[in-house]
Structures are given as C-alpha cells and as structure tokens.
Amino acid sequence: MKILDKYLLKTFLTTFTTVFVILFFIFILQTVWLFIAELAGKDLDIFMIVKFLAFSMPRIVPLVLPLSVLLSSIMTFGNLAENYEFAAMKSSGISLQRAMRSLTVFIFFLSIIAFLFANNVIPYAEYKFINFRKNIAQVKPALAITEGQFSDVGFYNIKVNKKTGENGNVLTGVTIHKKSNIGDGSKTVIKAKDGELISSEQSSILQLVLNNGYYYEDIVPKKYEERSKMPFAKSSFKKQIINIDLSELNKVEVNNESVSNSNTMLTVNELRYTLDSLNKNLKTDIISFSENSNTKIAVPADKKFSQIKKTKPLPNNILSLYTMEEQLAILKIASSNVTSTSYAIDTSNTELENKQKNINRHLQAFYDKFVIVYACFLMFFIGAPLGAIIRKGGLGLPIVFAVLIFITFHFINTFGKRIAQENGMTPFMGAWLSSMILTPLAILLTYRATNDIGLINMDVILAPFQKVIKKIFPSQN
C-alpha cells in the first residue's frame, strides 16, 4: 500500500470512527426517549436498563452507518480540498478516482460487514429485545404496575398505593377497574386492602391474589329505559384470585419460540422460506375462495321451474312463471344471498389484503438487508466528490449537506415502504426507491468533481439574464 493510500485511509478512519460514535450516542438517546414510558417509574435496576438498551442498539446501525459514511466522506475530502492537498495530488498526476481507490476497497469490506450484521446480529437482537419487553413483567411482575397511578394491564386498570417485598410483589391499597368487553367503559370495580402478585417465567399468566376487599358491579339491563330499576351489585370477599394474561400486552405468545411472527427477526434464508410458505398459503386461499363463491352462487332450480323448462321455452321474465307470493319469496331469498355473498367477498378480500401486506413486509425486510450494502457505497460516492467540490472540512457546511441528503434518503425510503405495504407499488421499488433516486446524484457529483466543474455553474444560470439586461440597457459607445 502506498503512502498516499495509508494517509487517506487513516484520515478517513479517524473521522469515520468519531462521527459514528457521536451519531450512535445521539440515536441511543432517541431510543431511550421513545421507550421512556417503559423504563421510568418501573423500579428497574441498572443491569436491566443496560440489557434493554443493548438489545435495542443493533437496530440503530442501519440508520447510523450510511449517515456516518456520508458525513465522514464529506469532511475528509473537504479537508483535503480546503488545505490544497488535492491540488498537490492533481499536480502530481493523481486523479480523484485514484485518491478514492483505497477508500472504495474499505467501503466494500464495510458493506460486507454491514450485510452480515443486518442478516445475523439485528434479527437475533430483535428477537431478544421483543422477548425481553414481554418477559419483563414476568421476571418482576410488579413492573407491570406503577405505584400511585392506574396502569393498563390486559383487561384491567390497576392502581396500588404502595408496593413492598423483595420484588415489589406485595401490594397495599389495591383498586381495579375491569374493562368492558363492549367498550363502554368500566362496569366493575374491585377494591382490596392488600394483595400479592404471583408469576412464573414459564407461564404468561399473572396471578393477583386480593385479600379483604369489595366487589362492585353496575348491572346493565337489556333495555336502557330499565337502567334506573336495576340494582348496583356489591359483595365482599376475604380472598379473591384474578388471573391476567400478560401475553396480550405485547401480542406475542410466551411459549412460541419460532421467529415467524416478525419479519425483522428473520435472516435471509428464513425470509425466503417464510415467503415461500406465505405465497403458497395466499394462493391456496384465493383458489378456495373462488371455489366457495361459485358454490354459493350456483342455486339449484325448483321443481316447477324444471318442469316448465322441459315442456316449453322460458319467457324473458322468468318471475312471471310464479305467483306474487312466490315472486316475493324468491326476491327475498335472492336479496339475502346477494347480501351474504357480498359480505363474504368483502371479508375474504380484507383477509387476502392483510396477507398480501404481510408478504410485502417480509419482502421489504429481505430487500433491506441488501439496501444497507448499496447505501454505504451510495453515500460514499455522494460524500467524497461533494467534499472535493465544496472544499470545506470541519463540522460546519459538511453537516448541513450531510443532514439534507440523509433526510432526503430516509424520507423517500420511509415513503416508499409505506406505499409498498399498501400495495401502491412493488416491495422491490419501495425498498430501493431512495437508492434509485439518489444514484444519479452520485454519478453527477463524481463527474463534476472529476472534471473540476464545481457544484453549480453560475455562468450557465446567469447567462440568459445577462443577455436580457444587455438588450434592455445597451452599452453606450
């Protein structure tokens, strides 16, 4: 390796490491802010908080890595151009492409590491992160309940005045509002002097044992007019046990160890296998729905219709063969069949759309593992020539350009994924849309930096205006 390559690689690595650490720390703070409700006021020890953050860190890398490559590229080549080191290179016959050669090799290996990280580390971390959030209330069940305020736990809103015990599982002053199944508020209130939380890591059931309390229930009549006549039920108890299903908190089955319930928890090979199963399942459902629809629509004719059909040709108005009472009955049956068939079609269509959206999400997760590889190259070939053009290093102008470009990349990427999930475009286009749009920018910047054209040719922009001004105000000889 030549001295120039070593110098450029050392300069870039120093800048890249610094930028990556700073950005990673910023995004970690954002993660803490997003999950502050789960961390604050839950009596979590420092080990559990560190574990929580450790499992959430890998998902940040696909955001931080391309931005770090972009910013460090602008800063590195901006410093070289600002300090006239590029001018010295060009005077020695070293072009921009030659200066970028060693760094391109480094970006190539960095992209391979990024792919391996996205394909192996991130799915494992996602699996651990989701299960850790799910099990946090089972390992320490009192974490699901915050002292002094109502906490939403499954179908119950629970408030306790004080928590004691080694794991905070002994409760004092318990008030429980049971949610109504029909969504019209709480009709049942339970108050107890004290209680105890009992749970097991092998089960998703959290037992709440209440002692010395009262049970209130507002009995709802069938007719609203009779509401004032119904009594308000009240009973007392010395001991009552309430079982709470904690698996509903995160919609994840506790005993289900397969990772097929989340596309972010799958590797490339697992995604291929899952996509194959999902597509086969969708095709089977479509065939089954079409066959069932044909069976429902095909209604056998009655005996009277069959007899008339054999003896003479049918009239244009088939209903005229029947009496008024029979016509009314036939029309009611037909209307009922149309309504039920329409409802079945709408229901099946919704189910098929949801399955297709699930397939789209898996396809996007598959493409995302390759997008991060290309994004590293893309950001480098945008940042390096851009830094050489603007000729500014440091943390001023490079940060402005880097943030604008990355926000554009991230916004288009998010927009494309949302549209693809709703079948507005193919998942491939949704995942690669931002890369496709910014690739011409990378080519343009590389071309202009190589030929020393500059970022914007002001002469081309100002020439038409100059011609107009000369025509309006001709020069005096």
N, C-alpha and C positions, 0 to 999 in steps of 0.2 A: 504494500500500500504506500502510495506516495505521500510526501509531507503535506501537500495540499488537501488530499482526501482525509488524512488524520486530523488536520486542523479544522476542516469543515464539520467532520463527524463529531469531534469533541465539542465544538461550539454549539452545534445543534442539540446534542445530547444534554448538555448542561442547561440550555434554555428549555428543552422539552421536559426534562425532569422537574424543574422548578415550576413550570406552568401546570404540568399535570397534577402535582401535589396541591398547589393552590386551588385549582378548579375542583379537584376531588374533594377537598375540605369544604368548599362552598356548597357543593351538591349534597354532601353529607349533612350539612346544617339544614338544607332544604328538606331532606328526608326526615330529620328529627322534627321539623316543623309540621310536616304532613301527618306524622304519627304521634304528635304530642299528646293527643287525647288518650292514646293507648298507654303512654308512658307516665304521664303526670298523675299524681294522686293515687297510684296503684301499689304503693309500698314495694316497688321493685328494687332489688339490691343492685349494686354496681355490676356484678357478673352477668345478670340477666339483661341489663341495658346494653352492655358491651356485646353480648351474644346477639341481641336483637339488631344492633347496628351492623355487626359483622355479616349477618345473613342478608342484610339489605344493601350492602356495599357493592357486590358484583353487578347488580342491575344498573348501576350508575356508569359503569365503564363504557358501554356503547354511546353514551352522550359525551363523556369527558374526553375519550380518546380522539375522535375526529377533531373536536374543538382544540385540543392541545396540539395536534399536528398542524392545524391551520395557523394558530397563533404563533407557535414557535418557528414555523417556516417564514412567516412574515417578519418576525423580529430578527431572525438570523440573517436572512438575505437583505433585510432593510439596513441592518448594522453594517454589513459588508459594503453595500452601495453608499451609505452615508459617509463611511470612512474612506471612500475611494479605493477600497480593496478590489472591487470589481473592475474598476478602471485599470488597475495594475494587472489583474488577470487577463483582461482583454488585450492589453498592450503586449502581453507575453503569448498571445495566441490561444488563450483558454476561453472557450465559449461558455454561455450559461448552461447548456446541456451537459458539457464536460464537468462543470462545477457541481451539477446536481446528480451526477452518476453514482457516487458513493452513498449519498443520502437516499437515492432511489432504491439501492440494494437494501439499505437499512429499513426503509418503509416496507419493502417486500417481506422481510422477515418479521417485522412488526405486525403486518397484516395476517401472516400465518398464525402468529401467537394470538392475535385478536380472534381469529376464527376458532382456534382450539379453546380459547377462553369462553367464547359465546356458545360453543357446542357442548362443553363439558362442565365448566365451573358454574356458569349462570343457571342452567337447569337444576343442578344439584342445590345451589344456594336458594333458588326459588322454592324448591321442594321443602327445604329445611325452614325457610322463612314462613311459608304458609302454615306448615305444621306447628312451628313454634308459636305463632299467634293463636292457633287453635288450642294448643295444649297448655297455654299459659294460665288459663283459668282452671285446668285440671291439676296441674302441678301445685299451684297455690290457688284454690278455688275462691278465696276471699278477694283476689284481684279483680274478679268479675263484678264486685260490689264496692262502690266507693262510699266511704264514711260520710254521713251528713247530707247526702243528696240521693235522689232517685236514680237508680241505674237500670238500664234496659237489659234484661237477661231473659232471652227467649220470649215466652208469652207472659212475662211478669215484669213489673216495675217495682224494684225493691229499694227500700231505704232503711238504714240502720243508724242508730245514734252513736254506737261505739263498737269497735272491733278489738278483741283481745285474743290471747292464745298465741302459741308459737308461730302459727301461720296466719293469724288473724281470722281463724275459722269460728271463733266463739262470738256470737252477736248479741247485742243488747238493744232493746227498743226497736223491734222489727215492725215495719209497715209495708204491706204488699198490696199492690193493685194488679188484679188479674185482667189481662186484655180480653175484650170481647171478640168472639170468632167472626162476628158480622161487621166489625169495625165501627161500632157506635159508642166507643168509649169503654170505661171500666164499670162493670156492674157488680164486681165482687171485691171486697176489701178485707184483708186479714191483718189483724194486729196481735202481736205476741210480746210477752215480757222479755224473753230471751230465746236464743236458738243456736244451732250449730250446723256448720257446713261439713258434709262428708262426701268425699270423692275418691276416685281411683284412676290411676293413669291408664288402666286397661279398659276403662269404660267412659262413655260420653255422658253418662247420667250423673248429675249433681244432686245429691240429697240435701234438702233443707229441713232439719228437724226443729219444729217450733214447740215451745213449752208455755203453758198458762196464757192463753190468748182468746180472742173472739173472732168469729167469722160472720161477716155481714154480706148479704146478697140482695140486690134490688131485682125482684122478680118482674120480668117483663111479660105482660099479657099478650094474647094474640091480637086483640083489638086495642088501639091506642086509647079509645074512649074509656076503657075499663082500667086505665092505669091507676087512677086515684083509688080504686077499690081494692087493689092488690096490696097485701101486707109487705113490710120490709123484714126479710128473714134475718134472724140473729141467733147465733148459737155460740156456746163456749166450749173450750176443749182444754185438756191438760197436756195432751201431746198430739201433734199432727205432723205428718211427713209429706213433703212436696218434692216430687221428682222433676228436675229440669233437664231437658235435653240440650246440652251445650253444643252439639254438632250443628244446630241451627244458627249459631252465632256467626259462623264463617261459611256455612253451606258446604262443609267438607266432611265426608264420612270419616269417623275416627279409625275404624278398623280396616279401611280401604287403603292398602299400601301402594296400589297402582298409581301411576302418574298420568293416566289418560284423562284426568278431569281438568287439566290445564295445559294449554299449548306452550306456555313459557317454561314448563318443567320437562320438556322433551328434547332429546338430541335429534340430529338429522335423521339417523336411521329409525328412531322411534317415531318421528313425524311421518316418514314415508310409510311405515307400517300402519300407523293410525289413519293417515289419509286414505290408504287403500281400503281399510275397513269402513271408514265413513262414506266413501264414494259408493262402495258396494251396497251398504245399508240404504243410502239415498235412492239408488236405482231400484232396489227391491221395493221400497215404499212407494215409489212412483208407479211401478208396474202393478202392485197390489191395489193401489188407489184407483187406477184406471179400470181394472177388472171389477172391483167392487162397485164402481159408479155405473158401469154397463149393466151389472146385475140388478141394481136398484132401479134403473130407468126402464129396463125391459119388463113390462107388466103384461101378464097373460090376459087374453081376451075372455070375456064371459061366454056362456053357452048361447045366449040369444044372438050375440054378435057373430059367433061361429056358424050358427045355423043360417042366418041371413046371407052370410058371405058365400055359402055353398049354393044357395038357390038363385040368387040374383046379384047383379053388380051393386057395389056400395054407392050411395049418394055422396055428393060433395060435403054435405053437412051430416056427419055420422051421428051427431046428437039427436037428429030428428027421428032416429030409429027408436028412441026411448021416450018414455012419458016424462012429464015435467018433474015429477018426484025423482025419477031415476036420473034425469039430467042434473038436477041439483046435487044429488048424492055423488055422481061422477065428478062434477066440478069441484066439490069439497075435497074428494079424495085426491084429485089432480093438484089442487092448490096445496094440500098438505104435503104431497110428495115433492112438489117443487120447493116448498119452504125447507123441508128436511134435507133434500139434496143440496140446496144452496148453502145451508148451514154446514153440512158435511164437507162441501167443497171449500168453504172459507176456512173451516177448522184445519182441514188437511193442508190447504195452501199455506196457512200460518206455520204449521209444523214443518213443512218442507222448506219454507223460507228460513226458519230458525236453524234447521240442519245445514242448509247451504251457507248461512252466515258462520256457523261453527267450522265448516270446511274452509271458508275464506280466512278465518282467524288462524287456523293451523297452517294454511299455505303462506300467510304473511309471516308467521313465526319461522317457517322454513326459509323464506327468502331473506329475512332479516339477518340470518347468520352469515349470509354472503354479502349483504349490503354493507355491513361494517367493514369488510375487507376492501371493497371498492371505495368506500368513503374515506379511508385513510389515504389511498392514492389520490383521490379527487381533491381532498383538502391540501395535500402537499403540492400538487400541480396548480392549485389556485394560489396558495400562500407564497410559494417560492418566487414565481415571476412577479406577483403583486408586490412583494417586498423589494425586489430589484427595481420595480418601476417607481414606487413612491419614495424610495431612498430615505426611509425613516425607520429607525430602530426604537428600542425602549418600549415603554408601556403606554404611549400616547395614541398616536394615529393608528398603529397596528391593532390595538384593541378595538378601536372603532370599526375598522374594516372587518376584523375577525368576527365581532359580535353581529354585525349586519349580515354577513354572509352565512354565518351559522344559524341565525334566527330564520333567515330565508329557507335554508336547507331543512331545518327542523319543522317549520310551519308547513312547507309543501309535503314533507314526509308524513306528518300527522294528518293533514288534509287528505292525502291520497289513501292512507289506511282507512280513514273513516268512510270515505266514498266506496272503497273496495268492500268493506264489511257489509255495506248496504246494497251490494251488487250493482253499484253505479259504474264500476269499471272492474277489470280483472284484478285478482290479487297480485299478479306479477307487476302490472302497471302501478298499482297502489304502492307497492313496496319500493319500486325503482323509479318512481316519478321524479323525486327530488334529484336523484343522481343524473337522470336523463336531461333535466332542465339545466343543471349547473355544469355538465360536461362541456358544452360549447364555450362557457365562460373560461374554463381551464385551458381549452385549446387557444382561445383568443388571447388570453393573458400571456401564455407561453410564447405565442407568435410575436406579440408586440414587444415583450421583454427581450426576446432573442434579436429582434431587428432594431432595438433602441427607438421604438416609435413613441413610447410613453403611454400613459393611461388614457388620455384624451387628447386628440389632435385639435387644438383650439383653432388652428388656421382653417381647417375644413369647416368648422362651425361658424367662424366669424366671416369667412369669405363672402357668402351671399349678402350679409348685412353691409359689408364694406362696399359692395357694388351698388346697393340701393342708395347708400349715403352719398356716393360719388355722383350718382345721377341726379339726386335732389340738390346737392351742393357742389356743383362742378368747380374745380380749382381755377383760380384767376391767374392768367399768364401775365 
